[in-house]
């Protein structure tokens, strides 16, 4: 639950910083944070990393 709250705080901070500094590139920060979160969660699986990646992308 705390990860979800942290993500929303990060997203709100990115939107605030975008308006304050007028740099729309800051809106990509939450997307990179989500990507990093997925990579960390996949790394925590006790299988080898490439097997985990294949498994995740083979799910239907």
C-alpha positions as a LaTeX table, in Angstrom:
\begin{tabular}{lrrr}
\hline
Residue & $x$ (\AA) & $y$ (\AA) & $z$ (\AA) \\
\hline
Unk1 & 0.00 & 0.00 & 0.00 \\
Unk2 & 2.83 & 2.39 & 0.82 \\
Unk3 & 4.26 & 1.93 & $-2.68$ \\
Unk4 & 0.98 & 3.12 & $-4.18$ \\
Unk5 & 0.98 & 6.18 & $-1.92$ \\
Unk6 & 4.62 & 6.88 & $-2.83$ \\
Unk7 & 3.77 & 6.61 & $-6.52$ \\
Unk8 & 0.88 & 9.09 & $-6.19$ \\
Unk9 & 3.09 & 11.52 & $-4.27$ \\
Unk10 & 5.73 & 11.21 & $-6.99$ \\
Unk11 & 3.13 & 11.77 & $-9.71$ \\
Unk12 & 1.70 & 14.82 & $-7.92$ \\
Unk13 & 5.20 & 16.24 & $-7.42$ \\
Unk14 & 5.96 & 15.71 & $-11.11$ \\
Unk15 & 2.77 & 17.55 & $-12.15$ \\
Unk16 & 3.52 & 20.38 & $-9.72$ \\
Unk17 & 7.13 & 20.68 & $-10.93$ \\
Unk18 & 5.94 & 20.65 & $-14.55$ \\
Unk19 & 3.76 & 23.68 & $-13.97$ \\
Unk20 & 6.29 & 25.47 & $-11.77$ \\
Unk21 & 9.35 & 24.99 & $-14.00$ \\
Unk22 & 7.46 & 24.72 & $-17.33$ \\
Unk23 & 9.30 & 21.56 & $-18.35$ \\
Unk24 & 6.87 & 18.93 & $-19.69$ \\
Unk25 & 9.64 & 16.31 & $-19.71$ \\
Unk26 & 9.10 & 16.01 & $-15.94$ \\
Unk27 & 5.81 & 14.23 & $-16.67$ \\
Unk28 & 7.82 & 11.18 & $-17.72$ \\
Unk29 & 9.12 & 10.67 & $-14.16$ \\
Unk30 & 6.07 & 8.64 & $-12.99$ \\
Unk31 & 6.34 & 6.37 & $-16.04$ \\
Unk32 & 10.01 & 5.67 & $-15.33$ \\
Unk33 & 9.13 & 5.04 & $-11.68$ \\
Unk34 & 6.49 & 2.49 & $-12.71$ \\
Unk35 & 8.95 & 0.84 & $-15.12$ \\
Unk36 & 11.57 & 0.64 & $-12.35$ \\
Unk37 & 8.99 & $-0.84$ & $-9.97$ \\
Unk38 & 8.11 & $-3.58$ & $-12.48$ \\
Unk39 & 11.78 & $-4.40$ & $-13.02$ \\
Unk40 & 12.38 & $-4.65$ & $-9.26$ \\
Unk41 & 9.35 & $-6.89$ & $-8.79$ \\
Unk42 & 10.48 & $-9.17$ & $-11.62$ \\
Unk43 & 13.95 & $-9.36$ & $-10.09$ \\
Unk44 & 12.44 & $-10.56$ & $-6.80$ \\
Unk45 & 11.04 & $-13.72$ & $-8.44$ \\
Unk46 & 13.22 & $-16.72$ & $-7.52$ \\
Unk47 & 13.61 & $-17.82$ & $-11.17$ \\
Unk48 & 16.45 & $-16.65$ & $-13.40$ \\
Unk49 & 15.73 & $-13.17$ & $-14.72$ \\
Unk50 & 15.36 & $-14.07$ & $-18.41$ \\
Unk51 & 13.00 & $-16.97$ & $-17.57$ \\
Unk52 & 10.90 & $-14.56$ & $-15.54$ \\
Unk53 & 10.78 & $-12.06$ & $-18.41$ \\
Unk54 & 9.76 & $-14.80$ & $-20.86$ \\
Unk55 & 7.07 & $-16.00$ & $-18.45$ \\
Unk56 & 5.63 & $-12.52$ & $-17.95$ \\
Unk57 & 5.46 & $-11.80$ & $-21.69$ \\
Unk58 & 4.00 & $-15.25$ & $-22.48$ \\
Unk59 & 0.99 & $-14.73$ & $-20.20$ \\
Unk60 & $-2.26$ & $-14.52$ & $-22.09$ \\
\hline
\end{tabular}
